[in-house]
Structures are given as structure tokens and as C-alpha cells.
Amino acid sequence: MAMGMAGVVFLNAGHASAIGPAALNVERPASDVTLVAQPREVPEKYKRRVVRFSTAEKPGTIIVDTNNKFLYYVEGPNRATRYGIGVGREGFGWSGVVNVGRKEEWPSWRPPAEMRAREARAGRILPVVQEGGIDNPLGARALYLYKGGRDTIFRIHGTNQPWTIGLNMSSGCIRMMNKDVEHLYARAGIGAKVIVIGPGNRQGKVNYEDRGVDIFRTIFGG
């Protein structure tokens, strides 16, 4: 949401579904493509860190804080890995509780028909399918988010445009640097609970606190 050229960001991905943005409190702007003036370095605060993290959620849960552009993978008492993310731009934000329905390495991109039609009206032709690879908008890995056993069309995925991390530029999918989504992919299991905190507050009350970088684990590991 040329395909891999710097400066053009394709921002949403996946199959159309009966459970879509309307069910998760999402509005649809006119276009799914945002132009980027120039690449930028990923800010230091969005680089992967082990943090002291307090929550009532079980280990293996993913908490996505779209307001602060962080994704947390809960590891245990007072332990989490924090990743920087890119999130939905205005009108594309959403919230809710979903699950990882499936995972895929170097996934293909299948923009929904409504996206292709919308972009065609703006003079941008999207493929029906783009096979996985380094120029694919979904990057190196994708975790497909399901609700009630059905695909929501939203994903946690990599990106070939890492300078978008920390920005509101996607069509609702959660994007990560490729090295980070590979790290998360290896740890998060099918069925993992994913709490997306964002517009609409449909995630309900979530108790968590990021207490900052875990210096001991950063230095000594574990």
C-alpha cells in the first residue's frame, strides 16, 4: 500500500475479505498510494530493543501501539521486545483484537480489487498479483491477521521502504523493517493474540507499561 522504486509507497496488501476495514473501524481515503519526497534514516528510537515491560497479557501476545509507533512481543514477566513500526495514515487507522491466522515467507502481494480500481482512476495500475521478492511491498515476511477465523485483509509485514518506519503512511497494515519482521516471524506463533491500539478503542482496556530499555539483557543477553 516501478513497484519497488524509492519514492512510491504501496501500502495495503492481501486478499479481499468479508471481514474488512468497516468491521474494524477504518475509513477509506481516495488513494492507497502516498508519495515520499526522499528516503530518510530510521530514527534511533524505532530500532529493535529489549525492554522492561509490565502487562497482564500472556507471553506470546503482540501489542501494537499505533499512537507511538511501537509493536511489543510479550516474552514474560517484565520482559518484551519492542519494534518500531509504520502505521495507517489518517483515515486508515484501526483498532481491535485479532489473531495471527497464518504466516508466509516472502509473500505474494494481491491488492484487493477495490484498491486496483481506485488506483486505476488515479492513473496508477497495480498488478493482480506480485510475487514475493525484494521489490515486493510486503517485504520478507507477513503475519496475516484474522478475526473470528476469517481474514481481515490487514497484515503485519516487512517493507522494502524502511524509511517509512515511524510514520503514518500505510493503508492500515502494520509495517516493520525486514530484519525486524523476520525476528518477530520466528517467534510469534499461529493463533497468537494481537491487540491493536488505535482509533475507535475497539481493543478495549489494555494494561501495559513500557519501562524502558532493559540494560542488563541488552548487555548480557538472555
KOLVOLO-537226 format. One record per residue (C-alpha): residue in three letters; x, y, z. Coordinates in Angstrom, 3 decimals, always signed. Each point is the difference from the previous one (the first is absolute). Layout:
<pt residu="ALA" xx="X" yy="Y" zz="Z"/>
...
//
This chain:
<pt residu="MET" xx="+0.000" yy="+0.000" zz="+0.000"/>
<pt residu="ALA" xx="+8.104" yy="+0.820" zz="-10.983"/>
<pt residu="MET" xx="-1.381" yy="-2.121" zz="+3.332"/>
<pt residu="GLY" xx="+3.266" yy="+0.106" zz="+1.898"/>
<pt residu="MET" xx="+1.152" yy="+3.522" zz="-0.851"/>
<pt residu="ALA" xx="+0.929" yy="+2.321" zz="+2.854"/>
<pt residu="GLY" xx="-2.520" yy="+2.780" zz="+0.233"/>
<pt residu="VAL" xx="-3.145" yy="-2.042" zz="-0.657"/>
<pt residu="VAL" xx="-1.619" yy="-1.874" zz="+2.870"/>
<pt residu="PHE" xx="-2.597" yy="-2.698" zz="-0.636"/>
<pt residu="LEU" xx="-1.655" yy="-0.315" zz="+3.318"/>
<pt residu="ASN" xx="-2.632" yy="-2.670" zz="+0.434"/>
<pt residu="ALA" xx="+0.194" yy="-3.618" zz="-1.029"/>
<pt residu="GLY" xx="-1.801" yy="-3.264" zz="+0.010"/>
<pt residu="HIS" xx="-3.181" yy="-1.695" zz="-1.036"/>
<pt residu="ALA" xx="-3.394" yy="+1.644" zz="+0.165"/>
<pt residu="SER" xx="-2.090" yy="-1.378" zz="+2.838"/>
<pt residu="ALA" xx="-3.470" yy="+0.004" zz="+1.450"/>
<pt residu="ILE" xx="+1.588" yy="+1.404" zz="+3.158"/>
<pt residu="GLY" xx="+1.520" yy="+3.237" zz="-1.137"/>
<pt residu="PRO" xx="+0.750" yy="+3.542" zz="+1.108"/>
<pt residu="ALA" xx="-3.619" yy="+0.852" zz="+0.798"/>
<pt residu="ALA" xx="-0.089" yy="-2.690" zz="+2.671"/>
<pt residu="LEU" xx="+3.119" yy="+1.410" zz="+1.616"/>
<pt residu="ASN" xx="-0.883" yy="+3.703" zz="-0.014"/>
<pt residu="VAL" xx="+1.962" yy="+1.114" zz="-3.076"/>
<pt residu="GLU" xx="-0.821" yy="+2.785" zz="-2.432"/>
<pt residu="ARG" xx="+1.211" yy="-0.064" zz="-3.600"/>
<pt residu="PRO" xx="+1.653" yy="+3.051" zz="-1.564"/>
<pt residu="ALA" xx="+0.075" yy="+0.406" zz="-3.747"/>
<pt residu="SER" xx="+3.407" yy="-1.526" zz="-0.706"/>
<pt residu="ASP" xx="+2.144" yy="-2.845" zz="+1.300"/>
<pt residu="VAL" xx="+3.253" yy="+1.480" zz="-1.269"/>
<pt residu="THR" xx="+2.047" yy="+2.651" zz="+1.765"/>
<pt residu="LEU" xx="+2.969" yy="+1.767" zz="-1.550"/>
<pt residu="VAL" xx="+3.108" yy="+0.355" zz="+2.114"/>
<pt residu="ALA" xx="+2.210" yy="+3.012" zz="-0.688"/>
<pt residu="GLN" xx="+3.252" yy="-1.774" zz="+0.876"/>
<pt residu="PRO" xx="+1.298" yy="-2.923" zz="+2.065"/>
<pt residu="ARG" xx="+1.042" yy="+0.624" zz="+3.590"/>
<pt residu="GLU" xx="+1.829" yy="-1.905" zz="+2.688"/>
<pt residu="VAL" xx="-2.086" yy="-1.958" zz="+2.492"/>
<pt residu="PRO" xx="+0.077" yy="+1.970" zz="+3.277"/>
<pt residu="GLU" xx="+1.967" yy="-1.665" zz="+2.784"/>
<pt residu="LYS" xx="-3.057" yy="-0.389" zz="+2.240"/>
<pt residu="TYR" xx="-1.658" yy="-2.283" zz="-2.544"/>
<pt residu="LYS" xx="+2.810" yy="-2.536" zz="-0.068"/>
<pt residu="ARG" xx="-0.615" yy="-3.371" zz="+1.625"/>
<pt residu="ARG" xx="+0.545" yy="-0.074" zz="+3.768"/>
<pt residu="VAL" xx="-0.599" yy="-2.337" zz="+2.932"/>
<pt residu="VAL" xx="-2.024" yy="+1.908" zz="+2.575"/>
<pt residu="ARG" xx="-1.361" yy="-0.287" zz="+3.516"/>
<pt residu="PHE" xx="-3.679" yy="-0.440" zz="-0.659"/>
<pt residu="SER" xx="-2.895" yy="-0.382" zz="+2.399"/>
<pt residu="THR" xx="-3.284" yy="-1.527" zz="-1.204"/>
<pt residu="ALA" xx="-2.706" yy="-2.440" zz="+0.982"/>
<pt residu="GLU" xx="+0.124" yy="-1.539" zz="-3.498"/>
<pt residu="LYS" xx="+1.486" yy="-3.473" zz="-0.403"/>
<pt residu="PRO" xx="+3.431" yy="-0.689" zz="-1.534"/>
<pt residu="GLY" xx="-0.295" yy="-0.326" zz="-3.768"/>
<pt residu="THR" xx="-2.475" yy="+2.874" zz="-0.257"/>
<pt residu="ILE" xx="+0.700" yy="+2.801" zz="-2.476"/>
<pt residu="ILE" xx="-1.002" yy="+3.527" zz="+1.046"/>
<pt residu="VAL" xx="+0.002" yy="+2.637" zz="-2.750"/>
<pt residu="ASP" xx="+0.066" yy="+3.611" zz="+1.221"/>
<pt residu="THR" xx="-0.845" yy="+1.911" zz="-3.177"/>
<pt residu="ASN" xx="+0.081" yy="+3.348" zz="+1.806"/>
<pt residu="ASN" xx="+3.661" yy="-0.329" zz="+0.970"/>
<pt residu="LYS" xx="+1.011" yy="-2.218" zz="-2.962"/>
<pt residu="PHE" xx="+1.161" yy="-2.967" zz="+2.072"/>
<pt residu="LEU" xx="-0.754" yy="-3.711" zz="-0.159"/>
<pt residu="TYR" xx="+0.690" yy="-2.109" zz="+3.097"/>
<pt residu="TYR" xx="+0.509" yy="-3.744" zz="+0.131"/>
<pt residu="VAL" xx="-0.715" yy="-1.059" zz="+3.578"/>
<pt residu="GLU" xx="+2.583" yy="-2.503" zz="+1.253"/>
<pt residu="GLY" xx="-0.805" yy="-0.396" zz="+3.680"/>
<pt residu="PRO" xx="-0.168" yy="+1.913" zz="+3.278"/>
<pt residu="ASN" xx="+1.533" yy="+3.440" zz="-0.558"/>
<pt residu="ARG" xx="+1.412" yy="-1.062" zz="-3.376"/>
<pt residu="ALA" xx="-0.789" yy="+0.933" zz="-3.588"/>
<pt residu="THR" xx="+1.665" yy="+0.769" zz="-3.291"/>
<pt residu="ARG" xx="-0.946" yy="+3.392" zz="-1.432"/>
<pt residu="TYR" xx="+0.052" yy="+0.705" zz="-3.732"/>
<pt residu="GLY" xx="-0.553" yy="+3.229" zz="-1.914"/>
<pt residu="ILE" xx="-2.832" yy="-0.104" zz="-2.507"/>
<pt residu="GLY" xx="-1.751" yy="+1.998" zz="-2.703"/>
<pt residu="VAL" xx="-3.786" yy="+0.269" zz="+0.296"/>
<pt residu="GLY" xx="-3.124" yy="+1.195" zz="-1.789"/>
<pt residu="ARG" xx="-0.212" yy="+3.591" zz="-1.109"/>
<pt residu="GLU" xx="-2.990" yy="+2.182" zz="+0.908"/>
<pt residu="GLY" xx="-3.209" yy="-1.823" zz="-0.810"/>
<pt residu="PHE" xx="+1.699" yy="-3.395" zz="-0.171"/>
<pt residu="GLY" xx="+0.641" yy="-0.543" zz="+3.699"/>
<pt residu="TRP" xx="-1.865" yy="-2.744" zz="+1.831"/>
<pt residu="SER" xx="-0.158" yy="-1.850" zz="+3.293"/>
<pt residu="GLY" xx="-1.097" yy="-3.408" zz="+1.182"/>
<pt residu="VAL" xx="+1.022" yy="-3.425" zz="+1.257"/>
<pt residu="VAL" xx="+0.954" yy="-2.499" zz="-2.701"/>
<pt residu="ASN" xx="+2.198" yy="-3.072" zz="-0.377"/>
<pt residu="VAL" xx="+2.802" yy="-1.159" zz="-2.240"/>
<pt residu="GLY" xx="-1.889" yy="-2.238" zz="-2.427"/>
<pt residu="ARG" xx="+2.928" yy="-1.008" zz="-2.174"/>
<pt residu="LYS" xx="+3.561" yy="+0.997" zz="-0.821"/>
<pt residu="GLU" xx="+1.953" yy="+0.141" zz="-3.236"/>
<pt residu="GLU" xx="+3.625" yy="+0.545" zz="-1.004"/>
<pt residu="TRP" xx="+0.588" yy="+2.357" zz="-2.925"/>
<pt residu="PRO" xx="-3.764" yy="+0.268" zz="-0.555"/>
<pt residu="SER" xx="-1.754" yy="+0.865" zz="-3.221"/>
<pt residu="TRP" xx="-1.959" yy="+3.250" zz="-0.102"/>
<pt residu="ARG" xx="-3.619" yy="-0.129" zz="-1.157"/>
<pt residu="PRO" xx="-1.488" yy="+3.485" zz="+0.199"/>
<pt residu="PRO" xx="-3.796" yy="-0.155" zz="+0.410"/>
<pt residu="ALA" xx="-2.111" yy="+0.772" zz="-3.062"/>
<pt residu="GLU" xx="-1.323" yy="+3.196" zz="+1.578"/>
<pt residu="MET" xx="+3.561" yy="+1.253" zz="+0.471"/>
<pt residu="ARG" xx="+0.937" yy="-0.801" zz="-3.590"/>
<pt residu="ALA" xx="-3.079" yy="+1.826" zz="-1.255"/>
<pt residu="ARG" xx="+0.656" yy="+2.999" zz="+2.226"/>
<pt residu="GLU" xx="+3.620" yy="+0.271" zz="-1.084"/>
<pt residu="ALA" xx="-0.915" yy="-0.483" zz="-3.670"/>
<pt residu="ARG" xx="-2.269" yy="+3.036" zz="+0.245"/>
<pt residu="ALA" xx="+3.026" yy="+1.947" zz="+1.193"/>
<pt residu="GLY" xx="+2.104" yy="-1.305" zz="-2.900"/>
<pt residu="ARG" xx="+1.943" yy="-2.608" zz="+1.991"/>
<pt residu="ILE" xx="-0.271" yy="-3.582" zz="-1.162"/>
<pt residu="LEU" xx="+0.511" yy="-2.647" zz="+2.676"/>
<pt residu="PRO" xx="+0.625" yy="-3.657" zz="-0.787"/>
<pt residu="VAL" xx="-2.530" yy="-2.696" zz="+0.800"/>
<pt residu="VAL" xx="+2.837" yy="-1.928" zz="+1.610"/>
<pt residu="GLN" xx="+3.610" yy="+0.924" zz="+0.654"/>
<pt residu="GLU" xx="+2.168" yy="-2.928" zz="+0.977"/>
<pt residu="GLY" xx="+2.173" yy="+0.202" zz="+3.096"/>
<pt residu="GLY" xx="+3.460" yy="+1.514" zz="-0.214"/>
<pt residu="ILE" xx="+2.139" yy="+2.937" zz="+1.042"/>
<pt residu="ASP" xx="-2.145" yy="+2.470" zz="-1.965"/>
<pt residu="ASN" xx="-3.293" yy="-1.276" zz="+1.440"/>
<pt residu="PRO" xx="-1.882" yy="+2.466" zz="+2.267"/>
<pt residu="LEU" xx="-0.571" yy="-2.754" zz="+2.605"/>
<pt residu="GLY" xx="+3.713" yy="-0.466" zz="+0.541"/>
<pt residu="ALA" xx="+1.633" yy="-3.116" zz="+1.398"/>
<pt residu="ARG" xx="-2.803" yy="-1.369" zz="+2.198"/>
<pt residu="ALA" xx="-3.710" yy="+0.444" zz="+0.667"/>
<pt residu="LEU" xx="-2.219" yy="-0.921" zz="+2.928"/>
<pt residu="TYR" xx="-3.629" yy="-0.081" zz="-1.166"/>
<pt residu="LEU" xx="-2.500" yy="+1.339" zz="+2.538"/>
<pt residu="TYR" xx="-3.289" yy="-1.843" zz="+0.429"/>
<pt residu="LYS" xx="-3.183" yy="+0.723" zz="+1.951"/>
<pt residu="GLY" xx="-2.418" yy="-2.788" zz="+0.814"/>
<pt residu="GLY" xx="+1.948" yy="-2.319" zz="-2.288"/>
<pt residu="ARG" xx="-0.276" yy="+2.313" zz="-3.014"/>
<pt residu="ASP" xx="+2.588" yy="+2.181" zz="-1.716"/>
<pt residu="THR" xx="-0.277" yy="+3.688" zz="+0.903"/>
<pt residu="ILE" xx="+2.237" yy="+1.015" zz="-2.998"/>
<pt residu="PHE" xx="+2.404" yy="+1.625" zz="+2.493"/>
<pt residu="ARG" xx="+3.522" yy="-1.302" zz="+0.489"/>
<pt residu="ILE" xx="+3.134" yy="+0.513" zz="+2.020"/>
<pt residu="HIS" xx="+2.631" yy="-0.037" zz="-2.716"/>
<pt residu="GLY" xx="+3.428" yy="+1.137" zz="-1.076"/>
<pt residu="THR" xx="+0.758" yy="+2.842" zz="-2.340"/>
<pt residu="ASN" xx="+2.504" yy="+0.832" zz="-2.719"/>
<pt residu="GLN" xx="-0.298" yy="+3.651" zz="+1.087"/>
<pt residu="PRO" xx="+1.415" yy="+0.057" zz="+3.549"/>
<pt residu="TRP" xx="-0.019" yy="+3.797" zz="+0.149"/>
<pt residu="THR" xx="-3.781" yy="-0.202" zz="+0.511"/>
<pt residu="ILE" xx="+0.460" yy="-1.512" zz="+3.478"/>
<pt residu="GLY" xx="-1.310" yy="+2.428" zz="+2.612"/>
<pt residu="LEU" xx="-2.403" yy="+1.638" zz="-2.459"/>
<pt residu="ASN" xx="-3.748" yy="-0.116" zz="-0.689"/>
<pt residu="MET" xx="+0.126" yy="-1.075" zz="-3.629"/>
<pt residu="SER" xx="-1.604" yy="-3.410" zz="-0.442"/>
<pt residu="SER" xx="-3.530" yy="-1.063" zz="-0.909"/>
<pt residu="GLY" xx="-0.481" yy="-1.633" zz="+3.375"/>
<pt residu="CYS" xx="+2.585" yy="-2.771" zz="-0.078"/>
<pt residu="ILE" xx="+2.781" yy="+0.013" zz="+2.586"/>
<pt residu="ARG" xx="+3.387" yy="+0.233" zz="-1.704"/>
<pt residu="MET" xx="+3.390" yy="-0.862" zz="+1.465"/>
<pt residu="MET" xx="+3.585" yy="+0.017" zz="-1.171"/>
<pt residu="ASN" xx="+0.749" yy="-3.305" zz="-1.721"/>
<pt residu="LYS" xx="+2.553" yy="-1.080" zz="+2.612"/>
<pt residu="ASP" xx="-2.556" yy="+0.715" zz="+2.720"/>
<pt residu="VAL" xx="-2.913" yy="-1.803" zz="-1.616"/>
<pt residu="GLU" xx="+2.273" yy="-3.021" zz="-0.523"/>
<pt residu="HIS" xx="+0.851" yy="+0.123" zz="+3.726"/>
<pt residu="LEU" xx="-3.679" yy="+0.205" zz="+0.987"/>
<pt residu="TYR" xx="-1.055" yy="-2.634" zz="-2.541"/>
<pt residu="ALA" xx="+2.356" yy="-2.546" zz="+1.559"/>
<pt residu="ARG" xx="-1.548" yy="+0.542" zz="+3.445"/>
<pt residu="ALA" xx="-3.721" yy="+0.703" zz="-0.478"/>
<pt residu="GLY" xx="-2.146" yy="-3.080" zz="-0.470"/>
<pt residu="ILE" xx="-3.160" yy="-0.682" zz="-1.965"/>
<pt residu="GLY" xx="-2.930" yy="+1.000" zz="+2.190"/>
<pt residu="ALA" xx="+1.974" yy="+2.632" zz="+1.896"/>
<pt residu="LYS" xx="-2.179" yy="+2.747" zz="+1.452"/>
<pt residu="VAL" xx="+0.577" yy="+3.405" zz="-1.590"/>
<pt residu="ILE" xx="-1.323" yy="+3.122" zz="+1.729"/>
<pt residu="VAL" xx="-0.035" yy="+3.061" zz="-2.249"/>
<pt residu="ILE" xx="-0.405" yy="+3.240" zz="+1.956"/>
<pt residu="GLY" xx="-1.236" yy="+2.807" zz="-2.213"/>
<pt residu="PRO" xx="-3.009" yy="+2.046" zz="-1.106"/>
<pt residu="GLY" xx="-3.376" yy="-1.175" zz="+1.259"/>
<pt residu="ASN" xx="+1.340" yy="-1.727" zz="+3.141"/>
<pt residu="ARG" xx="-1.403" yy="-3.316" zz="-1.179"/>
<pt residu="GLN" xx="+2.868" yy="-1.796" zz="+1.688"/>
<pt residu="GLY" xx="-1.601" yy="+0.717" zz="+3.389"/>
<pt residu="LYS" xx="+2.009" yy="+0.683" zz="+3.108"/>
<pt residu="VAL" xx="+3.598" yy="-1.198" zz="-0.247"/>
<pt residu="ASN" xx="+2.305" yy="+0.133" zz="+2.989"/>
<pt residu="TYR" xx="+3.638" yy="+0.502" zz="-0.980"/>
<pt residu="GLU" xx="+2.988" yy="+2.209" zz="+0.773"/>
<pt residu="ASP" xx="+3.262" yy="+0.393" zz="-1.878"/>
<pt residu="ARG" xx="+2.607" yy="+0.611" zz="+2.707"/>
<pt residu="GLY" xx="+2.869" yy="+0.576" zz="-2.375"/>
<pt residu="VAL" xx="+2.975" yy="-1.937" zz="-1.318"/>
<pt residu="ASP" xx="+1.063" yy="-3.020" zz="+2.041"/>
<pt residu="ILE" xx="+3.675" yy="+0.859" zz="+0.391"/>
<pt residu="PHE" xx="+0.966" yy="-3.318" zz="+1.614"/>
<pt residu="ARG" xx="-1.541" yy="-2.090" zz="-2.800"/>
<pt residu="THR" xx="+1.361" yy="+2.363" zz="-2.641"/>
<pt residu="ILE" xx="+3.556" yy="-0.495" zz="+1.282"/>
<pt residu="PHE" xx="-0.085" yy="-3.645" zz="+1.087"/>
<pt residu="GLY" xx="-2.848" yy="-1.444" zz="-2.033"/>
<pt residu="GLY" xx="-2.498" yy="-2.526" zz="+1.303"/>
//
